[in-house]
Amino acid sequence: MERLLEKIEKYWSTRTEGYSEVNHKELEGMQKEAWLEVLEAEFPAMPREEMKILDIGTGPGFFSIILAEAGYPVTAVDYTREMLEKAMENAGNLCKKIDFYRMDAQNLGFEDNTFDVVISRNLTWNLEKPEQAYRDWYRVLKPGGKLLNFDANWYGYLYDEQKRNAYEQDRKNVEQLSLDDHYLCTDIDAMEQIALQMPLSSKMRPGWDMEILKRTGFAEIHTDTSVWERVWSKEEKLNYGSTPMFMINGRKGDSKVYA
């Protein structure tokens, strides 16, 4: 019987081109500078060329490309082979600043205390064992290192009629304004079947994440539930209005603390 992780990989393999096109729009628009500003505001105070950043679930390489272009060395991981290949293609000459690895976000192959920053976007909702993932991300962070996770309550409409109505209104708004519907580039039925098996689809976030980060050992945990207003384009805001993105960040405790 096919494992759920393999089903997820197969699904995202089919999404590679469509998801990459969405990322290209972001990289070509105002979002690139907006995202860099948001990220750097949370980074430890240290020279960028010395900062070790891990981009988990890089997909088509969005975060890695932005950061490598800004002068940061980046390690990027994804479980889907096609996504990694597309990320390398999208990065082009920036590949010399990015190390790509195929890895499971819930079971990383890096040593303890390796990275100064761990970042992720639109990934944790799609994990079978998100609590285990958070523990592993904590493990690979250096003492004093930062976790920055961006996500949303994706597919919460499968459990809530009010959210379902809001989601349907998003689809109507996009159609009325003749914008690209980001949900049409995917097999919605297949994704919903996967989402129903994901533990976070029915959780209220980022409240759930805050509790898990505290239990894991993170300190100085903060959330920003309006970060989407600063980094999303008009098209994204209309596509995802019913599922606003949040940022949750925390610092790994222990002895070393960055200034």
PEDABEL-V778494 format. One record per helix or strand of 3 or more residues. SS is the DSSP state (h for helix, s for strand). FROM is the first residue (numbers start at 0). LEN is the number of residues. If there is no record, write none. Layout:
SS|FROM|LEN / SS|FROM|LEN
//
This chain:
h|3|25 / h|30|12 / h|47|3 / s|52|4 / h|61|8 / s|73|5 / h|80|17 / s|97|5 / s|114|7 / h|123|3 / h|129|11 / s|140|11 / h|155|3 / h|160|16 / h|187|8 / h|198|4 / h|206|10 / s|217|7 / h|227|4 / h|233|6 / s|245|7
//
